[in-house]
Amino acid sequence: MTEEKKTRKRLQANTALREIIAEFYADGHRAKAEGRPVGWIPPMNGLIELFYAMDVHPIFPENWAPLCAAMGTNAANFSFAERRGYSPDLCGYFRNNIGYALDGISEENQPLGGLPEPDFLISFGAGCVPTMKTFQVLCDRFDVPVLRADLPQVAMEDIREHHIEYGVTQMKRLIAFLEGLTGKKLDMDRLSQAVAYTDEACRIWDEIMETRRNVPAPFSAAEIGIMFVMVTRHGTRVAVDFLNDVLSEVRGKVERGEGVIPNERIRLFWDNIPLWYNMKLFNYFEKWDAVVVAETYTSAWTMRMDPEKPLESIAYKTLVSYPLVSCVSLNKRIELIRNAVRDYRIDGAVLHSNMSCKPISMGQMDIQRVLRDELDVPSVMFDGDHMDGGKFSMAQFQTRIDAFMEMLLARS
Ligand code: SF4
């Protein structure tokens, strides 16, 4: 084992990212003060273009949870949820968000000023059970209008024209709901423009991720917080401008041959959600000259949208946003891993068996089988939790990873 190397992982873009995060939440509070509606929505993210086209501010509880984990308020939110009788075995996003909404919201010193309260809620009957249950609790908690809709939950590869047509009918219901709420008609040109921004953001996102095919890789999984703009600022120039800056920065690193670590020897794939309260964990691999160069999670944004067909595009985006990551599409996930192993020259895979997220953890044994039998790529699985540090043992992680890395080095 080599000595720990000095990391060069931090992208300069992180400075701008911090401002974008602060501005997103500040804008939510401004919207509230100015009378622009604030809607809390599940991460069925085809709605965001519609919101921005109608001057409605979106809030995603599921995006709030990782921020709470990173800033350390998750533990308090968990105890609020537990005191209300919610089991600590439930998904950490669910426990954090309902704990926050039920009790934490009235506490002082919340990160970024806390969440602006909703003027309405969108509750879709799709996605994983914890997401649907979150909105069930929120609907009881806040006395505001609710739009309930239903969406077919089909694997990404099984989406057909009739699913999209049905999705469009739900989008039209949502448009009528928002028009009633805001008293304004939707301007279809603005929606097309928002869809065009998202399409451009997705195109740049793919280019950014593809720079990691280079050896050495210009950045590691420790940087995937840049996906904040993909969740919250799709449909706007903010995402496009920021991602263009990230792309220039990482391309510059590739041209200069500047990797995350000076002598990259092992390239790793990561499956499942990172430990949001411990992103430094990705640096642990550096002492073996190893870098995480690809993940399943970041691939969720690999899609294109058609500004000429804005309603179909947002319906499609909404339909695909969950199945890929929440494992309805195991075949798609395996195909993605096959491609990553080839394109990113993967030497080994680290699978996070996530106690919080059963949907994304399902299928990991099948993934390990494909890695071993078909791709000849060793893998290791460890138990953890993407939100709750109390369910992760660093000592156990180190024991397992140390042995795995020694084995990979012996093969290299
Ligand atoms: S997909 Fe996983 S992490 Fe996200 S809300 Fe559902 S169970 Fe929790």
Residues whose N, C-alpha, C, O or C-beta is under 5 A from the ligand:
A	BS01	SF4	C91 Y93 C128 P130 T131 S326 S356 C357 K358 P359
